[in-house]
Amino acid sequence: MLNRRTLRIKAVQSYFALEQSIISDFEIANQQIADYFQPDLNSMEPQDAKLLKKKGKIAQTCFAEQHKNDTIQYPAEADDEMKKSVADAVTYFRNQVKKDKEAFQNRMLKDVDSIHDSYYMALMLPAEFALHVSKEKRKQLGNLSSEKIVVANDYNLADNKVVQALLDFEPLQQQLGQRSLSWSAYRDDTSTWYKDILKADEAYKAYQLLSNPTLEQDKEIVLHIIKKLFFKHPTIQTFMEEKDLYWEENSAIVKSLAVKTIKAYQGQGEPFQLLELSANLEDDLDYFRDLFKITFANNEEYEAIVAEKSKNWEIDRIALIDKVILKMAIAEMVHFPSIPVKVTINEFIEISKNYSTPKSKQFVNGLLDVLANDLAAKGVIKKSGRGLIDNK
Protein backbone atom coordinates (compact mmCIF):
# COMPACT_ATOMS: atom_id res chain seq x y z
CA MET A 1 0.00 0.00 0.00
CA LEU A 2 1.00 3.61 -0.48
CA ASN A 3 3.00 4.98 2.47
CA ARG A 4 4.72 8.19 3.47
CA ARG A 5 8.17 6.88 2.51
CA THR A 6 7.00 6.34 -1.07
CA LEU A 7 5.49 9.83 -1.10
CA ARG A 8 8.74 11.32 0.19
CA ILE A 9 10.65 9.54 -2.57
CA LYS A 10 8.26 10.85 -5.22
CA ALA A 11 8.42 14.37 -3.78
CA VAL A 12 12.24 14.29 -3.80
CA GLN A 13 12.31 12.97 -7.37
CA SER A 14 9.90 15.64 -8.58
CA TYR A 15 11.70 18.44 -6.79
CA PHE A 16 15.05 17.23 -8.12
CA ALA A 17 13.60 17.36 -11.66
CA LEU A 18 12.30 20.87 -10.93
CA GLU A 19 15.73 22.01 -9.73
CA GLN A 20 17.28 20.70 -12.94
CA SER A 21 14.65 22.54 -14.98
CA ILE A 22 15.38 25.76 -13.07
CA ILE A 23 19.07 25.41 -13.96
CA SER A 24 18.08 24.99 -17.61
CA ASP A 25 15.69 27.96 -17.40
CA PHE A 26 18.52 30.12 -16.12
CA GLU A 27 20.84 29.02 -18.92
CA ILE A 28 18.19 29.73 -21.56
CA ALA A 29 17.50 33.19 -20.12
CA ASN A 30 21.24 33.87 -19.97
CA GLN A 31 21.58 32.81 -23.61
CA GLN A 32 18.76 35.16 -24.55
CA ILE A 33 20.88 38.03 -23.24
CA ALA A 34 23.84 36.84 -25.32
CA ASP A 35 21.60 36.60 -28.39
CA TYR A 36 20.26 40.08 -27.70
CA PHE A 37 23.74 41.49 -28.23
CA GLN A 38 24.68 39.51 -31.32
CA PRO A 39 25.58 41.70 -34.32
CA ASP A 40 22.63 42.35 -36.64
CA LEU A 41 23.84 40.97 -39.95
CA ASN A 42 20.98 42.67 -41.80
CA SER A 43 21.75 46.14 -40.45
CA MET A 44 22.99 48.78 -42.85
CA GLU A 45 24.77 50.46 -39.93
CA PRO A 46 28.28 49.31 -38.90
CA GLN A 47 28.28 46.91 -35.93
CA ASP A 48 30.86 47.02 -33.14
CA ALA A 49 31.04 43.29 -32.28
CA LYS A 50 33.47 43.81 -29.39
CA LEU A 51 31.30 46.46 -27.77
CA LEU A 52 28.17 44.33 -28.18
CA LYS A 53 29.94 41.35 -26.62
CA LYS A 54 31.09 43.51 -23.71
CA LYS A 55 27.57 44.82 -23.13
CA GLY A 56 26.24 41.26 -23.24
CA LYS A 57 28.76 40.11 -20.61
CA ILE A 58 27.86 42.99 -18.29
CA ALA A 59 24.15 42.27 -18.72
CA GLN A 60 24.72 38.57 -17.98
CA THR A 61 26.65 39.47 -14.83
CA CYS A 62 23.75 41.65 -13.70
CA PHE A 63 21.28 38.85 -14.42
CA ALA A 64 23.40 36.37 -12.44
CA GLU A 65 23.51 38.82 -9.51
CA GLN A 66 19.75 39.19 -9.59
CA HIS A 67 19.37 35.41 -9.71
CA LYS A 68 21.67 34.95 -6.72
CA ASN A 69 20.66 37.88 -4.51
CA ASP A 70 17.25 38.87 -5.91
CA THR A 71 18.59 42.41 -6.46
CA ILE A 72 20.50 44.15 -9.25
CA GLN A 73 23.17 46.81 -8.85
CA TYR A 74 23.68 48.12 -12.35
CA PRO A 75 27.16 49.48 -13.09
CA ALA A 76 27.55 53.03 -14.39
CA GLU A 77 28.10 51.88 -17.96
CA ALA A 78 24.79 49.98 -18.08
CA ASP A 79 22.54 51.61 -20.67
CA ASP A 80 18.82 51.18 -21.29
CA GLU A 81 19.44 48.43 -23.83
CA MET A 82 21.39 46.38 -21.29
CA LYS A 83 18.79 46.95 -18.59
CA LYS A 84 16.01 45.89 -20.96
CA SER A 85 17.83 42.67 -21.86
CA VAL A 86 18.20 41.85 -18.16
CA ALA A 87 14.57 42.72 -17.39
CA ASP A 88 13.38 40.51 -20.25
CA ALA A 89 15.58 37.64 -19.04
CA VAL A 90 14.30 37.99 -15.48
CA THR A 91 10.68 38.01 -16.68
CA TYR A 92 11.23 34.95 -18.86
CA PHE A 93 13.05 33.09 -16.07
CA ARG A 94 10.42 33.79 -13.40
CA ASN A 95 7.51 32.88 -15.67
CA GLN A 96 9.20 29.68 -16.77
CA VAL A 97 10.03 28.62 -13.20
CA LYS A 98 6.42 29.22 -12.21
CA LYS A 99 5.21 27.07 -15.11
CA ASP A 100 7.74 24.34 -14.31
CA LYS A 101 6.76 24.32 -10.64
CA GLU A 102 3.10 23.80 -11.52
CA ALA A 103 3.95 21.20 -14.14
CA PHE A 104 6.12 19.07 -11.84
CA GLN A 105 3.68 19.37 -8.96
CA ASN A 106 0.81 18.25 -11.17
CA ARG A 107 2.91 15.47 -12.67
CA MET A 108 3.85 14.01 -9.29
CA LEU A 109 0.17 13.98 -8.27
CA LYS A 110 -0.74 12.32 -11.56
CA ASP A 111 2.03 9.79 -10.97
CA VAL A 112 0.38 8.76 -7.70
CA ASP A 113 -3.00 8.53 -9.41
CA SER A 114 -1.46 6.46 -12.22
CA ILE A 115 -0.76 3.72 -9.67
CA HIS A 116 -4.48 3.01 -10.00
CA ASP A 117 -3.96 2.48 -13.74
CA SER A 118 -1.32 -0.20 -13.18
CA TYR A 119 -3.48 -1.79 -10.47
CA TYR A 120 -6.44 -2.12 -12.82
CA MET A 121 -4.24 -3.37 -15.68
CA ALA A 122 -2.69 -6.01 -13.40
CA LEU A 123 -6.17 -7.27 -12.52
CA MET A 124 -7.09 -7.49 -16.19
CA LEU A 125 -4.00 -9.32 -17.50
CA PRO A 126 -5.49 -12.78 -16.70
CA ALA A 127 -8.60 -11.70 -18.62
CA GLU A 128 -6.42 -10.63 -21.54
CA PHE A 129 -4.75 -14.04 -21.54
CA ALA A 130 -8.20 -15.66 -21.36
CA LEU A 131 -9.10 -13.75 -24.53
CA HIS A 132 -6.12 -15.28 -26.32
CA VAL A 133 -7.19 -18.70 -25.04
CA SER A 134 -10.71 -18.15 -26.44
CA LYS A 135 -9.33 -17.08 -29.81
CA GLU A 136 -7.11 -20.13 -29.94
CA LYS A 137 -10.01 -22.35 -28.95
CA ARG A 138 -12.25 -20.96 -31.72
CA LYS A 139 -9.49 -21.32 -34.26
CA GLN A 140 -8.74 -24.92 -33.32
CA LEU A 141 -12.38 -25.99 -33.15
CA GLY A 142 -13.03 -24.29 -36.47
CA ASN A 143 -10.51 -26.60 -38.09
CA LEU A 144 -12.21 -29.78 -36.80
CA SER A 145 -15.22 -31.58 -38.15
CA SER A 146 -18.05 -32.08 -35.66
CA GLU A 147 -17.31 -35.77 -35.17
CA LYS A 148 -13.68 -35.02 -34.21
CA ILE A 149 -14.48 -32.42 -31.55
CA VAL A 150 -13.65 -33.72 -28.09
CA VAL A 151 -13.96 -32.16 -24.66
CA ALA A 152 -10.56 -30.71 -23.69
CA ASN A 153 -9.32 -28.91 -20.59
CA ASP A 154 -6.76 -26.80 -22.48
CA TYR A 155 -9.20 -23.90 -22.44
CA ASN A 156 -9.86 -23.67 -18.69
CA LEU A 157 -8.70 -20.07 -18.46
CA ALA A 158 -11.35 -18.98 -20.95
CA ASP A 159 -14.00 -20.21 -18.50
CA ASN A 160 -12.17 -19.14 -15.34
CA LYS A 161 -14.77 -17.98 -12.81
CA VAL A 162 -12.55 -15.23 -11.35
CA VAL A 163 -11.74 -13.89 -14.80
CA GLN A 164 -15.42 -13.81 -15.70
CA ALA A 165 -16.23 -12.05 -12.44
CA LEU A 166 -13.59 -9.41 -13.18
CA LEU A 167 -15.05 -8.86 -16.64
CA ASP A 168 -18.53 -8.51 -15.11
CA PHE A 169 -17.43 -6.25 -12.24
CA GLU A 170 -18.96 -2.91 -13.21
CA PRO A 171 -16.87 -0.57 -10.97
CA LEU A 172 -13.66 -1.97 -12.45
CA GLN A 173 -14.96 -1.75 -16.01
CA GLN A 174 -16.09 1.84 -15.36
CA GLN A 175 -12.61 2.79 -14.17
CA LEU A 176 -11.07 1.17 -17.23
CA GLY A 177 -13.45 3.13 -19.47
CA GLN A 178 -12.97 6.46 -17.71
CA ARG A 179 -9.20 6.12 -17.82
CA SER A 180 -9.12 4.71 -21.37
CA LEU A 181 -7.26 1.63 -20.16
CA SER A 182 -7.14 -1.58 -22.15
CA TRP A 183 -4.68 -4.31 -23.01
CA SER A 184 -6.07 -4.19 -26.56
CA ALA A 185 -3.64 -1.38 -27.35
CA TYR A 186 -0.80 -3.81 -26.60
CA ARG A 187 -2.25 -6.96 -28.15
CA ASP A 188 0.94 -7.82 -30.03
CA ASP A 189 2.78 -7.81 -26.70
CA THR A 190 0.18 -9.83 -24.83
CA SER A 191 -0.04 -12.33 -27.68
CA THR A 192 3.70 -12.90 -27.42
CA TRP A 193 3.49 -13.20 -23.64
CA TYR A 194 0.68 -15.73 -23.98
CA LYS A 195 2.59 -17.90 -26.44
CA ASP A 196 6.08 -17.60 -24.99
CA ILE A 197 5.48 -17.05 -21.27
CA LEU A 198 2.09 -18.31 -20.12
CA LYS A 199 1.93 -21.47 -22.24
CA ALA A 200 5.45 -22.43 -21.12
CA ASP A 201 4.62 -21.90 -17.44
CA GLU A 202 4.47 -25.13 -15.40
CA ALA A 203 1.71 -23.95 -13.07
CA TYR A 204 -0.42 -23.00 -16.07
CA LYS A 205 0.23 -26.38 -17.71
CA ALA A 206 -0.97 -28.09 -14.54
CA TYR A 207 -4.08 -25.89 -14.47
CA GLN A 208 -4.87 -26.90 -18.07
CA LEU A 209 -5.05 -30.55 -17.00
CA LEU A 210 -7.71 -29.91 -14.38
CA SER A 211 -11.22 -31.14 -15.07
CA ASN A 212 -13.82 -28.55 -14.00
CA PRO A 213 -11.54 -26.39 -11.80
CA THR A 214 -12.97 -25.16 -8.50
CA LEU A 215 -13.23 -21.49 -7.59
CA GLU A 216 -10.12 -21.82 -5.43
CA GLN A 217 -8.18 -23.38 -8.31
CA ASP A 218 -9.36 -20.58 -10.59
CA LYS A 219 -8.19 -18.04 -7.99
CA GLU A 220 -4.84 -19.76 -7.64
CA ILE A 221 -4.01 -19.50 -11.35
CA VAL A 222 -5.16 -15.86 -11.51
CA LEU A 223 -2.96 -15.05 -8.50
CA HIS A 224 -0.10 -16.98 -10.10
CA ILE A 225 -0.39 -14.97 -13.32
CA ILE A 226 -0.40 -11.72 -11.38
CA LYS A 227 2.33 -12.52 -8.83
CA LYS A 228 4.71 -14.69 -10.82
CA LEU A 229 4.28 -13.38 -14.36
CA PHE A 230 3.05 -9.79 -14.25
CA PHE A 231 5.37 -8.80 -11.39
CA LYS A 232 8.34 -11.09 -11.92
CA HIS A 233 8.86 -12.06 -15.54
CA PRO A 234 11.70 -9.93 -16.99
CA THR A 235 9.93 -9.29 -20.31
CA ILE A 236 6.79 -7.96 -18.65
CA GLN A 237 8.84 -5.97 -16.14
CA THR A 238 10.73 -4.28 -18.97
CA PHE A 239 7.39 -3.43 -20.60
CA MET A 240 6.07 -1.87 -17.38
CA GLU A 241 9.27 0.08 -16.78
CA GLU A 242 8.88 1.63 -20.22
CA LYS A 243 5.29 2.60 -19.45
CA ASP A 244 5.92 3.82 -15.90
CA LEU A 245 9.02 5.87 -15.12
CA TYR A 246 8.63 5.06 -11.42
CA TRP A 247 7.72 1.39 -11.75
CA GLU A 248 10.51 0.40 -9.35
CA GLU A 249 8.74 2.27 -6.53
CA ASN A 250 5.18 1.70 -7.73
CA SER A 251 5.30 -2.03 -8.44
CA ALA A 252 5.23 -3.11 -4.77
CA ILE A 253 2.12 -1.00 -4.16
CA VAL A 254 0.38 -2.28 -7.28
CA LYS A 255 1.20 -5.89 -6.38
CA SER A 256 -0.19 -5.51 -2.87
CA LEU A 257 -3.45 -4.00 -4.16
CA ALA A 258 -3.96 -6.57 -6.93
CA VAL A 259 -3.16 -9.62 -4.80
CA LYS A 260 -5.37 -8.47 -1.92
CA THR A 261 -8.24 -7.82 -4.32
CA ILE A 262 -8.12 -11.34 -5.78
CA LYS A 263 -7.55 -13.06 -2.44
CA ALA A 264 -10.57 -11.32 -0.92
CA TYR A 265 -12.91 -12.52 -3.66
CA GLN A 266 -15.27 -15.21 -2.34
CA GLY A 267 -17.53 -15.81 -5.34
CA GLN A 268 -21.17 -16.75 -4.80
CA GLY A 269 -22.39 -13.45 -6.14
CA GLU A 270 -20.17 -11.36 -3.87
CA PRO A 271 -18.48 -8.53 -5.79
CA PHE A 272 -14.82 -7.57 -5.75
CA GLN A 273 -13.66 -4.60 -3.69
CA LEU A 274 -11.44 -2.06 -5.45
CA LEU A 275 -8.92 -0.89 -2.88
CA GLU A 276 -7.69 2.63 -2.13
CA LEU A 277 -3.98 3.36 -2.29
CA SER A 278 -3.96 4.05 1.44
CA ALA A 279 -6.36 4.17 4.36
CA ASN A 280 -6.02 7.97 4.60
CA LEU A 281 -5.45 8.89 0.96
CA GLU A 282 -6.68 12.49 1.17
CA ASP A 283 -4.47 13.23 4.19
CA ASP A 284 -1.51 11.58 2.50
CA LEU A 285 -2.02 13.59 -0.69
CA ASP A 286 -2.31 16.81 1.35
CA TYR A 287 1.00 15.97 3.04
CA PHE A 288 2.56 15.12 -0.33
CA ARG A 289 1.40 18.34 -1.99
CA ASP A 290 2.32 20.54 0.97
CA LEU A 291 5.81 19.08 1.32
CA PHE A 292 6.59 20.03 -2.28
CA LYS A 293 4.96 23.48 -2.05
CA ILE A 294 6.61 24.40 1.27
CA THR A 295 10.06 23.38 0.05
CA PHE A 296 9.62 25.50 -3.08
CA ALA A 297 8.28 28.51 -1.17
CA ASN A 298 11.25 28.45 1.23
CA ASN A 299 13.92 27.27 -1.20
CA GLU A 300 16.30 30.21 -0.81
CA GLU A 301 16.00 30.20 2.98
CA TYR A 302 16.67 26.46 3.18
CA GLU A 303 19.55 26.75 0.71
CA ALA A 304 21.13 29.36 3.00
CA ILE A 305 20.60 27.17 6.08
CA VAL A 306 22.28 24.22 4.36
CA ALA A 307 25.15 26.43 3.18
CA GLU A 308 25.69 27.82 6.68
CA LYS A 309 25.82 24.40 8.29
CA SER A 310 28.07 22.86 5.65
CA LYS A 311 30.90 25.41 5.74
CA ASN A 312 33.50 22.70 5.26
CA TRP A 313 31.82 21.90 1.97
CA GLU A 314 31.43 24.23 -0.97
CA ILE A 315 27.66 24.50 -1.44
CA ASP A 316 28.04 24.30 -5.21
CA ARG A 317 29.90 20.99 -4.87
CA ILE A 318 27.22 19.30 -2.78
CA ALA A 319 25.30 16.87 -4.99
CA LEU A 320 22.05 18.43 -6.19
CA ILE A 321 20.05 15.43 -4.97
CA ASP A 322 21.59 15.85 -1.48
CA LYS A 323 20.57 19.51 -1.38
CA VAL A 324 17.03 18.54 -2.37
CA ILE A 325 16.92 15.86 0.33
CA LEU A 326 18.21 18.27 2.97
CA LYS A 327 15.83 21.09 2.03
CA MET A 328 12.84 18.76 1.96
CA ALA A 329 13.83 17.31 5.33
CA ILE A 330 14.01 20.84 6.81
CA ALA A 331 10.54 21.56 5.41
CA GLU A 332 9.15 18.44 7.08
CA MET A 333 10.88 19.08 10.42
CA VAL A 334 9.65 22.67 10.58
CA HIS A 335 6.17 22.54 9.04
CA PHE A 336 4.76 19.13 9.99
CA PRO A 337 4.42 19.23 13.79
CA SER A 338 2.96 15.72 14.12
CA ILE A 339 5.95 13.98 12.48
CA PRO A 340 8.78 13.24 14.95
CA VAL A 341 12.18 14.67 14.04
CA LYS A 342 13.79 11.24 14.31
CA VAL A 343 11.32 9.85 11.79
CA THR A 344 12.12 12.65 9.35
CA ILE A 345 15.87 12.17 9.73
CA ASN A 346 15.71 8.40 9.35
CA GLU A 347 13.41 8.56 6.34
CA PHE A 348 15.52 11.05 4.40
CA ILE A 349 18.73 9.18 5.26
CA GLU A 350 17.15 6.08 3.71
CA ILE A 351 16.30 8.06 0.58
CA SER A 352 19.89 9.32 0.34
CA LYS A 353 21.17 5.74 0.64
CA ASN A 354 19.09 4.58 -2.30
CA TYR A 355 19.04 7.61 -4.58
CA SER A 356 22.23 9.59 -4.06
CA THR A 357 26.01 9.14 -4.04
CA PRO A 358 27.82 6.45 -1.97
CA LYS A 359 28.98 9.05 0.57
CA SER A 360 25.62 10.77 0.87
CA LYS A 361 24.28 8.73 3.78
CA GLN A 362 27.05 9.90 6.12
CA PHE A 363 26.90 13.50 4.91
CA VAL A 364 23.10 13.77 5.06
CA ASN A 365 23.00 11.99 8.44
CA GLY A 366 25.55 14.29 10.04
CA LEU A 367 24.08 17.47 8.61
CA LEU A 368 20.48 16.65 9.47
CA ASP A 369 21.44 16.02 13.09
CA VAL A 370 23.16 19.40 13.22
CA LEU A 371 20.26 21.15 11.49
CA ALA A 372 17.65 19.52 13.74
CA ASN A 373 19.47 20.48 16.94
CA ASP A 374 20.09 24.04 15.75
CA LEU A 375 16.53 24.64 14.55
CA ALA A 376 15.10 23.12 17.74
CA ALA A 377 17.36 25.34 19.89
CA LYS A 378 16.09 28.39 17.99
CA GLY A 379 12.50 27.31 18.55
CA VAL A 380 11.88 26.88 14.83
CA ILE A 381 10.98 23.21 15.23
CA LYS A 382 7.90 22.73 17.39
CA LYS A 383 6.34 19.32 17.65
CA SER A 384 2.96 18.44 19.12
CA GLY A 385 1.01 15.30 19.77
CA ARG A 386 1.37 12.06 21.68
CA GLY A 387 4.88 10.64 21.77
CA LEU A 388 6.59 13.86 20.64
CA ILE A 389 8.09 14.99 23.94
CA ASP A 390 11.36 16.91 23.47
CA ASN A 391 10.76 16.94 19.71
CA LYS A 392 11.98 13.34 19.42
N, C-alpha and C positions, 0 to 999 in steps of 0.2 A: 504494500500500500504506500501511497505518497506520504512522505514524512518531511520534517523540517530540514534534515540534512540534504535531501535531494533538492529542496527549494533553495537552500543556500548555494548549492553547487550551480544551479541554473542561474541564480542571481549573479554570482561571481562570473560565470561564463558570459552572460549578457553584458555585464558592466565592462568586462575586459574587451569585448567586441566594440562597445561604445567608445572606450578610451582609444582604441586603435583607429576608429573612425574620426575621432576628434583630432588625432595627430595628422591624419590624411586631410581633414578639413583645413587645418592650419597650413599645411604645405600647399594646398590648392590656392588658398587665399594669398599666400606669400608669392606664389607664381603669378597670380593675377597682377600683383604690383610690378613684378619684373616685366610682364608682358605690356603693362601700361606704358613703360618707358622704353620699349623697343622702337628703333627708328622707323618712321613711316616711309616705306619704300615708294608710296604713290605720291608723296608730297613734292610739290614743285620748289619748296623752300629747302635750303641746305640743312642737313641734320648733323648735330654735334653728338656723335655716338658716345664719346667719353663722358660728356656732361650728362646725357640721359642715363647712362649706366650708374654714374655717381648719384644722381637724384634717386634712382631706383633703390640703390643700396641704403641710402639714408632713410627712405620711406619704409623699407623692410625692417630696418633697425627700430624705427618708431613703432611699427606694427608688433614686433616681437616684444618691445617694452610694454605695450598695452596688453598683450596677451599674458605676460608674466605678472604685471603689477596692477592691471586694470586701470592704468592712467598713462597719459602720453605727455612727455615734455619735448615739444618740438624744438629743434635747434634753430638758431637765428637764420640759417640759410634755407629753411623749409619754406617753400612758396605754396600758393594755393593749389597748384597742380599736385604737389606731393601730398598735401593734407587731404585732398580729395581722394587720391589713390588709397591712402591709409583708411579713410572713413569708409570707402566702398568695401575694402577688404574686411574691416571689422564687421560691417553690416552683413556681408556674405557669410563670414565665419559664424557669427552668433545665430543667424537664421538656420544655417545648416546644422549646427550643433543641436538646436532646438528640435529640428526635424528628426535628426538621428536619435535623440533621446526618446522621442515619442515612438519612433519605429522600433527600436530595440526593446522598449518596455512592452509594447504591444506584441512583439514577436515572442518574448519570453512567456507572456500569458497564453498566447496561442499554442506555444510548445507544450505547456501543461495540458491545455485542452486537447491537444492532438494525441495525448496518451489514450484518451477515450477511443480515438480512431483505431489505434493499434489493438486495443482491447477487443473491439467489435470485430475487427478483421481476424484476430486469432480465433475467436469463437466460430467464425464462419469458414475457416480453412477446411475442417472436416466435411462441411456441406459442399464446398467446392470440389473436394476429392470425390464425394459421393456423386456429384454431377458427372465427373469423368467416368466413374464406374457405370452409371446409367447409360451414358453414350456408348461405352464399350459393350454393354449388355445388349443394347438395341442393335448395334452393328453385328455382333456375333449371332444373335438370334435371327436377324434378317438374312443371314447367309445359310440358314438351315431349313430344310423342309420340315413340315409339321411332325412327321413321324420320327424325325431324328432329335427333336427337342427333348431334353431331359432336365429334370430339376437339378440345379447346381447351387452350391453355397458361395461361389466366387463373387456373388454380387451382394453380399450381406450389408456392405456399407450403404448401398443405395436404399436399403430398407431400414437403416439404423434408426431406432426410435428416438434417440437423443438428437440426431441430425434433423429428423422430421420436426421434432418439437422446436428446435432452434429456428427452422424455416417458418414455422407457424407462430412464433412468438412475436406478436405485433409491436411491442415497445422496441425490441431490437431492430426489427425491419423498418420501423419509423426512423430510428436513429441513422440507419444505413442510408435511407432515402434522403433525409435532411442534410446529411454530410456528404452525399454523393459518393458513398463508399461501395465498392464492389470488386470482387476478384476477377470479374469479367474483363476488366481493363488489362489484366496480367495473365490472360488465359494461356498464352504460349509458355509462360513460366510455370504456371500450375500444372499444365499438361506434362511438362518435362519432369516436374517434381513427382507427379503421380506415377509416371512410367519408371523413372530412375531411382526414386527414393522410397515412395510408399510401397510399390509392388515388390521391392527387394527387401522390405523390412520383415524380420522374422515374426514379430508380434502380429503384424497384419496378416501374414501368411497363416498363422495359427487361427486367427479370427475368421478367415475365409473358410476354414474347414468346419466351423461350428454349424450345427443344424439348429435353426430357430434360436438364435442368441437371445439370452435374457436381457432385461433392462440393464442389469449390472454389467454384463459383458459388453453391451453397447456403450455404456459409460466408460468402461475401461479402455476401449479402443479409441474413443474420442479424446480421453485424457492423454493417452499415449501419443496420439498425433500432435496434440498441443504441446505437451511437455517435452517429448523426445525428438520430435521433428521440427515443429515451428520454432522452438526455443533453443535447439541444440544442433541441428544439422548445419554444417558450415555454409552450404549453398543458400539455404533460406536465411541464415544470419547475414550473409553478405548482401542479399536482396534488401533486408530490413535496414541495414546500416546505410544503404544508398538512399532509402526512402526517408529515414529519420536520422538527422545529424546527431541526435543525442540518444541513440538506441542503447548505447552502453549503460547509461543511467536509467533509461525508461523501461528496458526489457524486464527487469526484476519486478517492477510495479505491474506491468501488463500481465506477466505470468501469474502473479499472485491473484489478480482479479479474475483472469480467465479460468484458472484451475478451481478457485473457490466457487465460481458460478456453476461450473459443471458438477462439481462434487455435491453441491447443495440441491441439485435437481432430484426430485423423488418420483417423477412420473405421476401416473394416476390422475391426470388432469390438472396437477399443480403446475403453475407457471414458473419460469425462471425468475431470478431476481437480478436485475442489472445493478452492479455495485458502484458506489461513489469512490472517487480516488482516495478520500480520507473521511474520517468520521466528522471532522469539522472543516469541511472544504472552504467555506466562505471565510472563516477566520484565518485559515492557512493562506488563502489567496490575498487577504488584506495584509498579512504579515509580509508576504512575498513582494507585493506591490510597494508597500511602504519602505521596505529595506532598500530597494532600488532607488526610489524617489529621494529618501533622506540622504543616502550616500551622494547622489548627484547634487542635491541642494547645498550640501556642506563640503563639497569636493575640495575646494581651495583650503578651507580650514583644516580638514583632515590631512591634506597633503602637507601643510605646514607643521602639524602635530607630529606626523611621521618623520619629517625632515629634522625636527628639533631633537627627537629621541633617537635618531640614528646618525649622530654627528660623526661617528667613526666610519660611516659609509657615505659615499657621495650619492645623494638622492637620485641623480640621473642614472646611476649604475645599479640601483636596486631593480630587480626584475619587475616588469610592469604588472605581471600577475600577482607578485607579492604585495605591491602597493595597493592593488585592488582588494586583495584579501584583508590587508591591514585596515584600509579605510572602511570596508564593509563591516569588519569586526568592531571598529570604534562606533559606527552607527548603531549596531545592535546593542553594544554595552550601554550606550548613552540613552537611546530612545525606546528601548523595549524593557521596561522596568520589571516585568514578570519573568524574564529569562536570566537565570543566574550567570554571573560573570564567568565562572568556571566552565559552564556549558558552552558559552560563546567561544572562549579560548580553545577548548578542546575540539570543538567542531571545526573551527577555522584552521587549526593545526592539521587536522585530518585532511582537509581540502588541500592545504599546501603540500602535504605528503604525496597526494595522488595527482595533483595538477600543476605543480611547479617544479623548480630545479631541485637536484639532490640535496643541496644545502639549505633549502628553504625552511624545512621543518624547524631546525635549530634557530635560524634567524627569526622566523615568525613567532616561535615559542617565546624566545627571550624578549623580543620587543613587545609582544602583547602583554606579558607580565608587567613590564615597566610601564606601559601605557595605562593598564588597568589600575595599578597602584597610584600612579600620578593623578589620573582623572578622578579616582575615588577620594584621594586626599584633598583635591580641589572642590569636592562636592558636586562634580559634574555627573558622576554616576550615582544614581539613586534607585535602589531596588525596593520592591514592595511585594508582599505576598508571603504565604506560608513557605518556610524553608529557605528564606532569603536573608537571614540574619547576617549582618556584617558584609552584605553584598556578595556572599559566597554562593 
